Amino acid sequence: MNIIEVENLGFDFAQKTILNSLSFNIKKGTFLGIIGPNGAGKTTLLNLLCGLLKPKTGSIKIDSKLVKSYQIKELARKIAVVRQEFVPVFDFSVTEIVTMARNPYLGSFAFPSESDKKIITHALELTDTAQFADRLLGSLSGGERQRVFIAKAIAQDTPILLLDEPTSFLDMKHQVGIYDLLKDVQISQNKTIAAVTHDINLAVQYCDEILILSSDNNYIYGQPNEVLTQERISNVFGIQVMNGKISDKVFFIPLGKYSKKDK
């Protein structure tokens, strides 16, 4: 069953075509990695999927219903979005941040119910953030904050999670930790996940499908071992790459001007 259907999608910004004739479907429970160079439209695509932007052409359906026909709260019960890591201007506690996720389910001036609180507690426990539930967000490390934002998305209790570079600014340990967490959520809760990432090798390990967007508005969609090739990555990113295989997965290393590949 396709939970997301994108057909002939097009979007322009400042008289420049960002996306053109983009079509693909995402099956329920799939982990999709979205990769491509800066300016190829990756974040724009996420904003179109969640209804923040409106397409110039084509359509997007969530659960067989056009995104544009959803009410705001109704769509917020379908899709949760995790933006690039940031610290809000107004400092909130971790619990307050995660509690905000329940707003789509509350009436005006309503307070979280016992059921809401159980969902919040579960999200904190699942992401290992309950240990600093009372701390202010700004006092946490980058990796801890990112887990809080994922906890918030989980507490929103949606079938779809969209993430924009969830491991930006994180070290290798925390990058792997975030992707382990996302994969656990995908498997245990049958979530559909679409994540923009610049780390092709993490995408190879964790994603079921890959969407490559290129600067010339071309794209390719498929399984990692089908679409991620040395030649294609070189062409899309405009660099030389070296590839190797570990078990059944191919990994890629970019080669710069001062690479020691010949030594």
Steps between C-alpha positions, in 0.01 A plus 500: 500500500635842400473752783659784298435554128684772309396559140655740247608734780647835404611802702660833406663759722614847387445399135722196543374145463583305816303182431360386165274206408591305815300180552544221756304300757600403854358182647383498860781407740783602264815690600582736212829688472498821293843600374646748255716813478411831666226681311354185343169542686526251787367729775250648255363150441451445875319833524272399214429160656393655830289772335721794595548580130258458211615336176497686170400183317401148591364356820589338832273252674527378857292189567336546157385854586646816347717694745330826401162362612613429858422736787812608692429291811394203289828505308693539827353166604650342190846660476758605758801704387846523657689803371874555505639524854440835668452660841178703535513863607278426799640222714257222587553186701529169319158392628343825381651456154373144465157592643454750214465200269158424644349833383338348186290278727393764752207738485530870574635567851513125567774340707670167428299204625638197680510326164705788355738484794555127446587564134742776604664278762535216249664734245747623762585146605532375142750774413688476831414863580297436817822537699506873432126563469513801735807664349483800267555418137783751465703319766520181294760390247423487129441127505275521805294781345454304180368204698255737670368622164460139388319427828267788419435356154429156648263653758309660214399140426494525121552223245754715311823664621683752281852601604728766354864402553440346845871446566635842402774624737518163680807280544511145361378337820193723520433469126481123530294533820240715325471259206478201734217677680316580175537142377371366833194726471443396139510131589318505835225746402484445123573869442566637153815713513643739241831659594713750311863411551844588367646177638469249219660223703246530782225496238645177357488336843158613622273593208274265305462740208704793368389811311785683328426858395747671269560868424369461144157386631557137409435235763514128561309291755569143605678267738846609621690225316322592177531880496821569694784437258847649477428659163165646603631653824795649313267656244242630748751656740766591244784324683709188474403220734650166591274215599546175686284219632444381856278194521226570244511880531698745287664799668639816344797727574530844334838578346629856510784680326752390761375144531770239565330243280812455286746465787 
